Amino acid sequence: EPVVITEGIEDALSSVAGAPELRTWAVGSLSGLAALPWPDVASELIIWADNDWDKPQALKAFEAAADRLAQSGPVRIVRSPVGKDANDLLRA
């Protein structure tokens, strides 16, 4: 089944509020995402990306982590159309 991955706990809770049928994991930070092994239960990863447009190092770290995970299976990146993250989308 698909597994939703978020950086923060608040974003994971927001994602669950919007799609309670999806298994959702919070990794805590970009370094947590970078260290995440491919979950055995996952057919696909849906990764919530923060809109860190003004933080080039964060964007680069996110892309590297997502690219590494994509070597193990399908990865879909989603972003909030408003605000910074899933939590901002839920509150909008």
N, C-alpha and C positions, 0 to 999 in steps of 0.2 A: 504494500500500500504506500501511497505518497506520505512523506514525512515533511512537515513544515519546520524550518529552522529559523530562529530569530537570535539576535544578539542578546537582548535584554529580557528580563522576566516580564516587565510590563508589556513589551511587544508580544511576547508569547501569549499572555492573558488576553490581549486585544485580538490576536489572531484566533484564539479559541472562541472568543465571544462572537466573532464573525463567521467562523466555520468550525463549529464544535465537533463535526464528524471527522475532522482530520487530526491525526496524531501530531502533536506539536512539541518541539524541544527548544529550550533556551540554552544557548551555549555560553552566555555571560559576557562575551567580549569578542573582538576580532581575533585575538590570540586563541580563544576557545574555538572559534570557527576554523582557524588554521590547524588546530590539533585534532579536530573531529575526525574519527574514522568513519567510513561508510557504514551506516546502521544496517545490520543484518535484516531488519524488518522492512527496509525501504525499497520500493520499486522505483522511486523518484524522489529527489529532494527539491522542495520549494523553499528557496531562501529569500527571506525578507531582507532587502538591502536598505540601509539608512541612506537618506539623501544628504550625503556628506560632500556636496559639490565643492565646498570651500576648504576641504581637507584632502589634498592630493595624496598624502601618505596613507590615509585611511582608505581611499579609493583603490590605491595600488595593492594594499594588504588584502582588501576584500576580493579583488579580482584574482589575486594569486591563490587565495583559499578556495574560491569557487572553481577556478580552473583545475586545481588539484583534485577536488571532489568529482568534477566532471570526467576525470579519467577513470572513475570507478562505476559511473552510471549516469543516467539522465539528471540534469540539474536545470531547474527553471528559476530565474531571478525575478522577483516582484518588488515593486516600489510603490510607495504611497503617492497618489497624484496631488496630495495636499500635505503640507508640513514636512516633517523629517522622517516619520516612521509609521509603523502599524498603529501605535498608540495615538498618534496625531490623527490618523485617518478615522479611527473609531470615535474620537472626540469631535470630529468635524461634523 
